[in-house]
Amino acid sequence: MIEKRTAQRHRVFKGGTITFENNGIACTVRNMSEGGAAIDLDAPVTLPQSFTLSIARDDFVRKCRTVWRSDKRVGLAFVQ
């Protein structure tokens, strides 16, 4: 498999929330880099083209888009 990331990812295990259209969905952030993250969802969910990822304990909020998906794990890219 060819590595396409431009920034090193770091393993984490943090509770997060995806928000869009006044909906909030809990997720678990599994790894992060400067450019994105991988999250796990409790159940498969259809996500819009863009949404917000928040990690309350870190005061972290970023706009995101989906880059890849595998069952309940979703790869995100942070949008500027």
PDB file of N, CA, C and O in Angstrom, chain B, residues numbered from 101:
ATOM      1  N   MET B 101       0.840  -1.180   0.000  1.00  0.00           N
ATOM      2  CA  MET B 101       0.000   0.000   0.000  1.00  0.00           C
ATOM      3  C   MET B 101       0.885   1.243   0.000  1.00  0.00           C
ATOM      4  O   MET B 101       1.844   1.327   0.768  1.00  0.00           O
ATOM      5  N   ILE B 102       0.568   2.189  -0.846  1.00  0.00           N
ATOM      6  CA  ILE B 102       1.349   3.415  -0.957  1.00  0.00           C
ATOM      7  C   ILE B 102       0.834   4.435   0.052  1.00  0.00           C
ATOM      8  O   ILE B 102      -0.365   4.706   0.117  1.00  0.00           O
ATOM      9  N   GLU B 103       1.745   4.995   0.834  1.00  0.00           N
ATOM     10  CA  GLU B 103       1.395   6.007   1.832  1.00  0.00           C
ATOM     11  C   GLU B 103       1.162   7.342   1.130  1.00  0.00           C
ATOM     12  O   GLU B 103       2.056   7.852   0.454  1.00  0.00           O
ATOM     13  N   LYS B 104      -0.033   7.910   1.285  1.00  0.00           N
ATOM     14  CA  LYS B 104      -0.387   9.162   0.618  1.00  0.00           C
ATOM     15  C   LYS B 104      -0.423  10.357   1.561  1.00  0.00           C
ATOM     16  O   LYS B 104      -0.621  11.488   1.119  1.00  0.00           O
ATOM     17  N   ARG B 105      -0.233  10.116   2.860  1.00  0.00           N
ATOM     18  CA  ARG B 105      -0.309  11.220   3.828  1.00  0.00           C
ATOM     19  C   ARG B 105       0.905  12.126   3.695  1.00  0.00           C
ATOM     20  O   ARG B 105       2.023  11.653   3.491  1.00  0.00           O
ATOM     21  N   THR B 106       0.679  13.430   3.813  1.00  0.00           N
ATOM     22  CA  THR B 106       1.782  14.378   3.772  1.00  0.00           C
ATOM     23  C   THR B 106       2.283  14.702   5.173  1.00  0.00           C
ATOM     24  O   THR B 106       3.383  15.233   5.322  1.00  0.00           O
ATOM     25  N   ALA B 107       1.499  14.394   6.201  1.00  0.00           N
ATOM     26  CA  ALA B 107       1.890  14.654   7.593  1.00  0.00           C
ATOM     27  C   ALA B 107       1.799  13.356   8.393  1.00  0.00           C
ATOM     28  O   ALA B 107       0.949  12.507   8.124  1.00  0.00           O
ATOM     29  N   GLN B 108       2.681  13.215   9.374  1.00  0.00           N
ATOM     30  CA  GLN B 108       2.686  12.020  10.207  1.00  0.00           C
ATOM     31  C   GLN B 108       1.418  11.950  11.054  1.00  0.00           C
ATOM     32  O   GLN B 108       0.974  12.959  11.603  1.00  0.00           O
ATOM     33  N   ARG B 109       0.843  10.761  11.157  1.00  0.00           N
ATOM     34  CA  ARG B 109      -0.342  10.588  11.988  1.00  0.00           C
ATOM     35  C   ARG B 109       0.059  10.088  13.364  1.00  0.00           C
ATOM     36  O   ARG B 109       1.085   9.428  13.529  1.00  0.00           O
ATOM     37  N   HIS B 110      -0.772  10.414  14.350  1.00  0.00           N
ATOM     38  CA  HIS B 110      -0.525  10.017  15.728  1.00  0.00           C
ATOM     39  C   HIS B 110      -1.736   9.252  16.233  1.00  0.00           C
ATOM     40  O   HIS B 110      -2.869   9.700  16.059  1.00  0.00           O
ATOM     41  N   ARG B 111      -1.511   8.111  16.851  1.00  0.00           N
ATOM     42  CA  ARG B 111      -2.612   7.334  17.421  1.00  0.00           C
ATOM     43  C   ARG B 111      -3.192   8.064  18.618  1.00  0.00           C
ATOM     44  O   ARG B 111      -2.464   8.570  19.472  1.00  0.00           O
ATOM     45  N   VAL B 112      -4.506   8.109  18.664  1.00  0.00           N
ATOM     46  CA  VAL B 112      -5.213   8.694  19.799  1.00  0.00           C
ATOM     47  C   VAL B 112      -6.439   7.847  20.076  1.00  0.00           C
ATOM     48  O   VAL B 112      -6.796   6.984  19.274  1.00  0.00           O
ATOM     49  N   PHE B 113      -7.076   8.086  21.189  1.00  0.00           N
ATOM     50  CA  PHE B 113      -8.330   7.416  21.518  1.00  0.00           C
ATOM     51  C   PHE B 113      -9.140   8.442  22.295  1.00  0.00           C
ATOM     52  O   PHE B 113      -9.133   8.467  23.525  1.00  0.00           O
ATOM     53  N   LYS B 114      -9.850   9.299  21.532  1.00  0.00           N
ATOM     54  CA  LYS B 114     -10.566  10.422  22.131  1.00  0.00           C
ATOM     55  C   LYS B 114     -12.008  10.437  21.656  1.00  0.00           C
ATOM     56  O   LYS B 114     -12.305  10.108  20.508  1.00  0.00           O
ATOM     57  N   GLY B 115     -12.883  10.818  22.547  1.00  0.00           N
ATOM     58  CA  GLY B 115     -14.281  10.989  22.180  1.00  0.00           C
ATOM     59  C   GLY B 115     -14.460  12.272  21.408  1.00  0.00           C
ATOM     60  O   GLY B 115     -13.915  13.312  21.778  1.00  0.00           O
ATOM     61  N   GLY B 116     -15.216  12.203  20.346  1.00  0.00           N
ATOM     62  CA  GLY B 116     -15.466  13.379  19.519  1.00  0.00           C
ATOM     63  C   GLY B 116     -16.925  13.438  19.103  1.00  0.00           C
ATOM     64  O   GLY B 116     -17.714  12.539  19.394  1.00  0.00           O
ATOM     65  N   THR B 117     -17.260  14.515  18.417  1.00  0.00           N
ATOM     66  CA  THR B 117     -18.612  14.701  17.895  1.00  0.00           C
ATOM     67  C   THR B 117     -18.526  15.248  16.485  1.00  0.00           C
ATOM     68  O   THR B 117     -17.780  16.188  16.208  1.00  0.00           O
ATOM     69  N   ILE B 118     -19.304  14.643  15.599  1.00  0.00           N
ATOM     70  CA  ILE B 118     -19.468  15.156  14.240  1.00  0.00           C
ATOM     71  C   ILE B 118     -20.779  15.933  14.230  1.00  0.00           C
ATOM     72  O   ILE B 118     -21.807  15.424  14.677  1.00  0.00           O
ATOM     73  N   THR B 119     -20.747  17.156  13.723  1.00  0.00           N
ATOM     74  CA  THR B 119     -21.978  17.945  13.662  1.00  0.00           C
ATOM     75  C   THR B 119     -22.224  18.433  12.237  1.00  0.00           C
ATOM     76  O   THR B 119     -21.303  18.809  11.511  1.00  0.00           O
ATOM     77  N   PHE B 120     -23.499  18.412  11.868  1.00  0.00           N
ATOM     78  CA  PHE B 120     -23.960  18.938  10.583  1.00  0.00           C
ATOM     79  C   PHE B 120     -25.465  19.097  10.670  1.00  0.00           C
ATOM     80  O   PHE B 120     -26.146  18.276  11.284  1.00  0.00           O
ATOM     81  N   GLU B 121     -25.980  20.135  10.064  1.00  0.00           N
ATOM     82  CA  GLU B 121     -27.428  20.386  10.004  1.00  0.00           C
ATOM     83  C   GLU B 121     -28.104  20.189  11.362  1.00  0.00           C
ATOM     84  O   GLU B 121     -29.145  19.536  11.439  1.00  0.00           O
ATOM     85  N   ASN B 122     -27.535  20.735  12.419  1.00  0.00           N
ATOM     86  CA  ASN B 122     -28.082  20.640  13.782  1.00  0.00           C
ATOM     87  C   ASN B 122     -28.148  19.215  14.322  1.00  0.00           C
ATOM     88  O   ASN B 122     -28.884  18.954  15.273  1.00  0.00           O
ATOM     89  N   ASN B 123     -27.392  18.288  13.732  1.00  0.00           N
ATOM     90  CA  ASN B 123     -27.291  16.911  14.225  1.00  0.00           C
ATOM     91  C   ASN B 123     -25.922  16.713  14.845  1.00  0.00           C
ATOM     92  O   ASN B 123     -24.929  17.243  14.344  1.00  0.00           O
ATOM     93  N   GLY B 124     -25.859  15.956  15.930  1.00  0.00           N
ATOM     94  CA  GLY B 124     -24.594  15.607  16.544  1.00  0.00           C
ATOM     95  C   GLY B 124     -24.471  14.101  16.631  1.00  0.00           C
ATOM     96  O   GLY B 124     -25.380  13.431  17.120  1.00  0.00           O
ATOM     97  N   ILE B 125     -23.353  13.558  16.161  1.00  0.00           N
ATOM     98  CA  ILE B 125     -23.114  12.118  16.181  1.00  0.00           C
ATOM     99  C   ILE B 125     -21.819  11.862  16.925  1.00  0.00           C
ATOM    100  O   ILE B 125     -20.778  12.418  16.576  1.00  0.00           O
ATOM    101  N   ALA B 126     -21.879  11.024  17.948  1.00  0.00           N
ATOM    102  CA  ALA B 126     -20.681  10.678  18.712  1.00  0.00           C
ATOM    103  C   ALA B 126     -19.754   9.813  17.860  1.00  0.00           C
ATOM    104  O   ALA B 126     -20.207   8.999  17.054  1.00  0.00           O
ATOM    105  N   CYS B 127     -18.458  10.004  18.052  1.00  0.00           N
ATOM    106  CA  CYS B 127     -17.459   9.193  17.351  1.00  0.00           C
ATOM    107  C   CYS B 127     -16.247   9.019  18.256  1.00  0.00           C
ATOM    108  O   CYS B 127     -16.116   9.684  19.284  1.00  0.00           O
ATOM    109  N   THR B 128     -15.371   8.117  17.857  1.00  0.00           N
ATOM    110  CA  THR B 128     -14.100   7.935  18.539  1.00  0.00           C
ATOM    111  C   THR B 128     -12.997   8.266  17.549  1.00  0.00           C
ATOM    112  O   THR B 128     -12.917   7.666  16.477  1.00  0.00           O
ATOM    113  N   VAL B 129     -12.150   9.215  17.905  1.00  0.00           N
ATOM    114  CA  VAL B 129     -11.028   9.605  17.048  1.00  0.00           C
ATOM    115  C   VAL B 129      -9.894   8.618  17.317  1.00  0.00           C
ATOM    116  O   VAL B 129      -9.430   8.485  18.449  1.00  0.00           O
ATOM    117  N   ARG B 130      -9.454   7.927  16.262  1.00  0.00           N
ATOM    118  CA  ARG B 130      -8.447   6.869  16.406  1.00  0.00           C
ATOM    119  C   ARG B 130      -7.042   7.325  16.052  1.00  0.00           C
ATOM    120  O   ARG B 130      -6.074   6.854  16.648  1.00  0.00           O
ATOM    121  N   ASN B 131      -6.913   8.237  15.089  1.00  0.00           N
ATOM    122  CA  ASN B 131      -5.609   8.817  14.799  1.00  0.00           C
ATOM    123  C   ASN B 131      -5.805  10.187  14.177  1.00  0.00           C
ATOM    124  O   ASN B 131      -6.853  10.486  13.604  1.00  0.00           O
ATOM    125  N   MET B 132      -4.768  11.019  14.301  1.00  0.00           N
ATOM    126  CA  MET B 132      -4.843  12.388  13.792  1.00  0.00           C
ATOM    127  C   MET B 132      -3.499  12.798  13.214  1.00  0.00           C
ATOM    128  O   MET B 132      -2.448  12.288  13.601  1.00  0.00           O
ATOM    129  N   SER B 133      -3.565  13.732  12.277  1.00  0.00           N
ATOM    130  CA  SER B 133      -2.380  14.395  11.744  1.00  0.00           C
ATOM    131  C   SER B 133      -2.760  15.857  11.539  1.00  0.00           C
ATOM    132  O   SER B 133      -3.885  16.259  11.837  1.00  0.00           O
ATOM    133  N   GLU B 134      -1.838  16.633  11.040  1.00  0.00           N
ATOM    134  CA  GLU B 134      -2.154  18.035  10.765  1.00  0.00           C
ATOM    135  C   GLU B 134      -3.257  18.162   9.717  1.00  0.00           C
ATOM    136  O   GLU B 134      -4.027  19.122   9.735  1.00  0.00           O
ATOM    137  N   GLY B 135      -3.331  17.198   8.811  1.00  0.00           N
ATOM    138  CA  GLY B 135      -4.256  17.305   7.700  1.00  0.00           C
ATOM    139  C   GLY B 135      -5.548  16.531   7.810  1.00  0.00           C
ATOM    140  O   GLY B 135      -6.440  16.701   6.979  1.00  0.00           O
ATOM    141  N   GLY B 136      -5.675  15.665   8.839  1.00  0.00           N
ATOM    142  CA  GLY B 136      -6.890  14.873   8.914  1.00  0.00           C
ATOM    143  C   GLY B 136      -6.918  13.938  10.097  1.00  0.00           C
ATOM    144  O   GLY B 136      -6.091  14.027  11.005  1.00  0.00           O
ATOM    145  N   ALA B 137      -7.893  13.031  10.071  1.00  0.00           N
ATOM    146  CA  ALA B 137      -8.086  12.093  11.177  1.00  0.00           C
ATOM    147  C   ALA B 137      -8.814  10.863  10.669  1.00  0.00           C
ATOM    148  O   ALA B 137      -9.401  10.869   9.587  1.00  0.00           O
ATOM    149  N   ALA B 138      -8.765   9.813  11.468  1.00  0.00           N
ATOM    150  CA  ALA B 138      -9.593   8.628  11.234  1.00  0.00           C
ATOM    151  C   ALA B 138     -10.490   8.490  12.449  1.00  0.00           C
ATOM    152  O   ALA B 138     -10.030   8.583  13.587  1.00  0.00           O
ATOM    153  N   ILE B 139     -11.772   8.268  12.202  1.00  0.00           N
ATOM    154  CA  ILE B 139     -12.735   8.141  13.291  1.00  0.00           C
ATOM    155  C   ILE B 139     -13.502   6.842  13.156  1.00  0.00           C
ATOM    156  O   ILE B 139     -13.640   6.297  12.061  1.00  0.00           O
ATOM    157  N   ASP B 140     -14.001   6.351  14.282  1.00  0.00           N
ATOM    158  CA  ASP B 140     -14.897   5.205  14.304  1.00  0.00           C
ATOM    159  C   ASP B 140     -16.278   5.690  14.708  1.00  0.00           C
ATOM    160  O   ASP B 140     -16.420   6.508  15.618  1.00  0.00           O
ATOM    161  N   LEU B 141     -17.297   5.178  14.024  1.00  0.00           N
ATOM    162  CA  LEU B 141     -18.691   5.472  14.346  1.00  0.00           C
ATOM    163  C   LEU B 141     -19.330   4.217  14.928  1.00  0.00           C
ATOM    164  O   LEU B 141     -18.919   3.103  14.602  1.00  0.00           O
ATOM    165  N   ASP B 142     -20.333   4.389  15.790  1.00  0.00           N
ATOM    166  CA  ASP B 142     -21.015   3.238  16.381  1.00  0.00           C
ATOM    167  C   ASP B 142     -21.824   2.462  15.349  1.00  0.00           C
ATOM    168  O   ASP B 142     -21.999   1.249  15.470  1.00  0.00           O
ATOM    169  N   ALA B 143     -22.311   3.160  14.347  1.00  0.00           N
ATOM    170  CA  ALA B 143     -23.120   2.541  13.295  1.00  0.00           C
ATOM    171  C   ALA B 143     -22.844   3.273  11.983  1.00  0.00           C
ATOM    172  O   ALA B 143     -22.478   4.448  12.004  1.00  0.00           O
ATOM    173  N   PRO B 144     -23.012   2.604  10.848  1.00  0.00           N
ATOM    174  CA  PRO B 144     -22.828   3.296   9.572  1.00  0.00           C
ATOM    175  C   PRO B 144     -23.808   4.465   9.454  1.00  0.00           C
ATOM    176  O   PRO B 144     -25.007   4.311   9.686  1.00  0.00           O
ATOM    177  N   VAL B 145     -23.285   5.619   9.095  1.00  0.00           N
ATOM    178  CA  VAL B 145     -24.095   6.836   8.976  1.00  0.00           C
ATOM    179  C   VAL B 145     -23.755   7.501   7.660  1.00  0.00           C
ATOM    180  O   VAL B 145     -22.586   7.550   7.276  1.00  0.00           O
ATOM    181  N   THR B 146     -24.747   8.009   6.967  1.00  0.00           N
ATOM    182  CA  THR B 146     -24.512   8.782   5.760  1.00  0.00           C
ATOM    183  C   THR B 146     -24.116  10.193   6.173  1.00  0.00           C
ATOM    184  O   THR B 146     -24.863  10.881   6.868  1.00  0.00           O
ATOM    185  N   LEU B 147     -22.941  10.612   5.741  1.00  0.00           N
ATOM    186  CA  LEU B 147     -22.439  11.934   6.102  1.00  0.00           C
ATOM    187  C   LEU B 147     -22.558  12.888   4.927  1.00  0.00           C
ATOM    188  O   LEU B 147     -22.446  12.468   3.775  1.00  0.00           O
ATOM    189  N   PRO B 148     -22.784  14.164   5.200  1.00  0.00           N
ATOM    190  CA  PRO B 148     -22.830  15.147   4.107  1.00  0.00           C
ATOM    191  C   PRO B 148     -21.427  15.394   3.560  1.00  0.00           C
ATOM    192  O   PRO B 148     -20.446  14.859   4.076  1.00  0.00           O
ATOM    193  N   GLN B 149     -21.345  16.201   2.523  1.00  0.00           N
ATOM    194  CA  GLN B 149     -20.062  16.480   1.883  1.00  0.00           C
ATOM    195  C   GLN B 149     -19.075  17.152   2.843  1.00  0.00           C
ATOM    196  O   GLN B 149     -17.878  16.866   2.800  1.00  0.00           O
ATOM    197  N   SER B 150     -19.572  18.043   3.708  1.00  0.00           N
ATOM    198  CA  SER B 150     -18.709  18.662   4.701  1.00  0.00           C
ATOM    199  C   SER B 150     -19.431  18.718   6.048  1.00  0.00           C
ATOM    200  O   SER B 150     -20.660  18.774   6.103  1.00  0.00           O
ATOM    201  N   PHE B 151     -18.660  18.702   7.120  1.00  0.00           N
ATOM    202  CA  PHE B 151     -19.214  18.678   8.472  1.00  0.00           C
ATOM    203  C   PHE B 151     -18.118  19.134   9.422  1.00  0.00           C
ATOM    204  O   PHE B 151     -17.013  19.452   8.983  1.00  0.00           O
ATOM    205  N   THR B 152     -18.407  19.169  10.716  1.00  0.00           N
ATOM    206  CA  THR B 152     -17.448  19.628  11.717  1.00  0.00           C
ATOM    207  C   THR B 152     -17.113  18.497  12.684  1.00  0.00           C
ATOM    208  O   THR B 152     -18.002  17.783  13.149  1.00  0.00           O
ATOM    209  N   LEU B 153     -15.831  18.341  12.980  1.00  0.00           N
ATOM    210  CA  LEU B 153     -15.369  17.401  14.000  1.00  0.00           C
ATOM    211  C   LEU B 153     -14.947  18.217  15.210  1.00  0.00           C
ATOM    212  O   LEU B 153     -14.154  19.151  15.090  1.00  0.00           O
ATOM    213  N   SER B 154     -15.480  17.863  16.387  1.00  0.00           N
ATOM    214  CA  SER B 154     -15.124  18.545  17.635  1.00  0.00           C
ATOM    215  C   SER B 154     -14.632  17.528  18.652  1.00  0.00           C
ATOM    216  O   SER B 154     -15.169  16.426  18.760  1.00  0.00           O
ATOM    217  N   ILE B 155     -13.600  17.916  19.397  1.00  0.00           N
ATOM    218  CA  ILE B 155     -13.127  17.137  20.540  1.00  0.00           C
ATOM    219  C   ILE B 155     -13.155  18.103  21.719  1.00  0.00           C
ATOM    220  O   ILE B 155     -12.252  18.924  21.881  1.00  0.00           O
ATOM    221  N   ALA B 156     -14.193  18.000  22.535  1.00  0.00           N
ATOM    222  CA  ALA B 156     -14.454  18.991  23.586  1.00  0.00           C
ATOM    223  C   ALA B 156     -13.296  19.118  24.567  1.00  0.00           C
ATOM    224  O   ALA B 156     -12.921  20.234  24.927  1.00  0.00           O
ATOM    225  N   ARG B 157     -12.723  18.007  25.007  1.00  0.00           N
ATOM    226  CA  ARG B 157     -11.681  18.079  26.040  1.00  0.00           C
ATOM    227  C   ARG B 157     -10.408  18.763  25.558  1.00  0.00           C
ATOM    228  O   ARG B 157      -9.589  19.192  26.371  1.00  0.00           O
ATOM    229  N   ASP B 158     -10.234  18.869  24.235  1.00  0.00           N
ATOM    230  CA  ASP B 158      -9.053  19.526  23.669  1.00  0.00           C
ATOM    231  C   ASP B 158      -9.376  20.900  23.068  1.00  0.00           C
ATOM    232  O   ASP B 158      -8.491  21.546  22.508  1.00  0.00           O
ATOM    233  N   ASP B 159     -10.621  21.350  23.177  1.00  0.00           N
ATOM    234  CA  ASP B 159     -11.060  22.585  22.505  1.00  0.00           C
ATOM    235  C   ASP B 159     -10.692  22.548  21.020  1.00  0.00           C
ATOM    236  O   ASP B 159     -10.223  23.537  20.458  1.00  0.00           O
ATOM    237  N   PHE B 160     -10.911  21.402  20.407  1.00  0.00           N
ATOM    238  CA  PHE B 160     -10.545  21.166  19.008  1.00  0.00           C
ATOM    239  C   PHE B 160     -11.798  21.197  18.144  1.00  0.00           C
ATOM    240  O   PHE B 160     -12.750  20.463  18.407  1.00  0.00           O
ATOM    241  N   VAL B 161     -11.807  22.038  17.115  1.00  0.00           N
ATOM    242  CA  VAL B 161     -12.925  22.116  16.178  1.00  0.00           C
ATOM    243  C   VAL B 161     -12.346  22.317  14.782  1.00  0.00           C
ATOM    244  O   VAL B 161     -11.587  23.258  14.551  1.00  0.00           O
ATOM    245  N   ARG B 162     -12.705  21.428  13.847  1.00  0.00           N
ATOM    246  CA  ARG B 162     -12.228  21.552  12.464  1.00  0.00           C
ATOM    247  C   ARG B 162     -13.343  21.186  11.490  1.00  0.00           C
ATOM    248  O   ARG B 162     -14.117  20.261  11.736  1.00  0.00           O
ATOM    249  N   LYS B 163     -13.415  21.915  10.395  1.00  0.00           N
ATOM    250  CA  LYS B 163     -14.295  21.533   9.289  1.00  0.00           C
ATOM    251  C   LYS B 163     -13.606  20.398   8.544  1.00  0.00           C
ATOM    252  O   LYS B 163     -12.388  20.404   8.368  1.00  0.00           O
ATOM    253  N   CYS B 164     -14.417  19.406   8.102  1.00  0.00           N
ATOM    254  CA  CYS B 164     -13.871  18.195   7.487  1.00  0.00           C
ATOM    255  C   CYS B 164     -14.643  17.794   6.243  1.00  0.00           C
ATOM    256  O   CYS B 164     -15.736  18.286   5.963  1.00  0.00           O
ATOM    257  N   ARG B 165     -14.023  16.873   5.508  1.00  0.00           N
ATOM    258  CA  ARG B 165     -14.702  16.162   4.426  1.00  0.00           C
ATOM    259  C   ARG B 165     -14.225  14.723   4.473  1.00  0.00           C
ATOM    260  O   ARG B 165     -13.112  14.445   4.921  1.00  0.00           O
ATOM    261  N   THR B 166     -15.068  13.804   4.009  1.00  0.00           N
ATOM    262  CA  THR B 166     -14.714  12.389   3.989  1.00  0.00           C
ATOM    263  C   THR B 166     -13.761  12.104   2.841  1.00  0.00           C
ATOM    264  O   THR B 166     -13.988  12.553   1.718  1.00  0.00           O
ATOM    265  N   VAL B 167     -12.694  11.359   3.114  1.00  0.00           N
ATOM    266  CA  VAL B 167     -11.722  10.975   2.092  1.00  0.00           C
ATOM    267  C   VAL B 167     -11.883   9.496   1.746  1.00  0.00           C
ATOM    268  O   VAL B 167     -11.787   9.117   0.579  1.00  0.00           O
ATOM    269  N   TRP B 168     -12.125   8.666   2.753  1.00  0.00           N
ATOM    270  CA  TRP B 168     -12.346   7.231   2.532  1.00  0.00           C
ATOM    271  C   TRP B 168     -13.244   6.702   3.642  1.00  0.00           C
ATOM    272  O   TRP B 168     -13.443   7.340   4.676  1.00  0.00           O
ATOM    273  N   ARG B 169     -13.779   5.510   3.384  1.00  0.00           N
ATOM    274  CA  ARG B 169     -14.689   4.907   4.362  1.00  0.00           C
ATOM    275  C   ARG B 169     -14.567   3.386   4.296  1.00  0.00           C
ATOM    276  O   ARG B 169     -14.453   2.811   3.213  1.00  0.00           O
ATOM    277  N   SER B 170     -14.591   2.743   5.457  1.00  0.00           N
ATOM    278  CA  SER B 170     -14.547   1.294   5.555  1.00  0.00           C
ATOM    279  C   SER B 170     -15.471   0.888   6.689  1.00  0.00           C
ATOM    280  O   SER B 170     -15.087   0.963   7.856  1.00  0.00           O
ATOM    281  N   ASP B 171     -16.667   0.465   6.367  1.00  0.00           N
ATOM    282  CA  ASP B 171     -17.673   0.072   7.346  1.00  0.00           C
ATOM    283  C   ASP B 171     -17.921   1.212   8.327  1.00  0.00           C
ATOM    284  O   ASP B 171     -18.553   2.205   7.966  1.00  0.00           O
ATOM    285  N   LYS B 172     -17.434   1.089   9.569  1.00  0.00           N
ATOM    286  CA  LYS B 172     -17.689   2.112  10.587  1.00  0.00           C
ATOM    287  C   LYS B 172     -16.501   3.052  10.799  1.00  0.00           C
ATOM    288  O   LYS B 172     -16.581   3.952  11.635  1.00  0.00           O
ATOM    289  N   ARG B 173     -15.423   2.868  10.078  1.00  0.00           N
ATOM    290  CA  ARG B 173     -14.268   3.776  10.174  1.00  0.00           C
ATOM    291  C   ARG B 173     -14.286   4.727   8.986  1.00  0.00           C
ATOM    292  O   ARG B 173     -14.550   4.325   7.853  1.00  0.00           O
ATOM    293  N   VAL B 174     -13.999   6.000   9.264  1.00  0.00           N
ATOM    294  CA  VAL B 174     -14.050   7.036   8.240  1.00  0.00           C
ATOM    295  C   VAL B 174     -12.764   7.845   8.303  1.00  0.00           C
ATOM    296  O   VAL B 174     -12.340   8.266   9.379  1.00  0.00           O
ATOM    297  N   GLY B 175     -12.140   8.062   7.139  1.00  0.00           N
ATOM    298  CA  GLY B 175     -10.966   8.918   7.042  1.00  0.00           C
ATOM    299  C   GLY B 175     -11.403  10.321   6.669  1.00  0.00           C
ATOM    300  O   GLY B 175     -12.173  10.515   5.728  1.00  0.00           O
ATOM    301  N   LEU B 176     -10.905  11.299   7.415  1.00  0.00           N
ATOM    302  CA  LEU B 176     -11.299  12.682   7.208  1.00  0.00           C
ATOM    303  C   LEU B 176     -10.104  13.537   6.786  1.00  0.00           C
ATOM    304  O   LEU B 176      -8.971  13.292   7.199  1.00  0.00           O
ATOM    305  N   ALA B 177     -10.378  14.537   5.963  1.00  0.00           N
ATOM    306  CA  ALA B 177      -9.389  15.565   5.643  1.00  0.00           C
ATOM    307  C   ALA B 177      -9.921  16.863   6.228  1.00  0.00           C
ATOM    308  O   ALA B 177     -11.098  17.187   6.072  1.00  0.00           O
ATOM    309  N   PHE B 178      -9.042  17.612   6.906  1.00  0.00           N
ATOM    310  CA  PHE B 178      -9.447  18.902   7.437  1.00  0.00           C
ATOM    311  C   PHE B 178      -9.459  19.920   6.298  1.00  0.00           C
ATOM    312  O   PHE B 178      -8.551  19.955   5.467  1.00  0.00           O
ATOM    313  N   VAL B 179     -10.499  20.741   6.275  1.00  0.00           N
ATOM    314  CA  VAL B 179     -10.692  21.730   5.217  1.00  0.00           C
ATOM    315  C   VAL B 179     -10.295  23.093   5.752  1.00  0.00           C
ATOM    316  O   VAL B 179     -10.637  23.453   6.879  1.00  0.00           O
ATOM    317  N   GLN B 180      -9.572  23.847   4.941  1.00  0.00           N
ATOM    318  CA  GLN B 180      -9.124  25.183   5.355  1.00  0.00           C
ATOM    319  C   GLN B 180     -10.239  26.183   5.350  1.00  0.00           C
ATOM    320  O   GLN B 180     -10.023  27.350   5.674  1.00  0.00           O
TER     321      GLN B 180
END
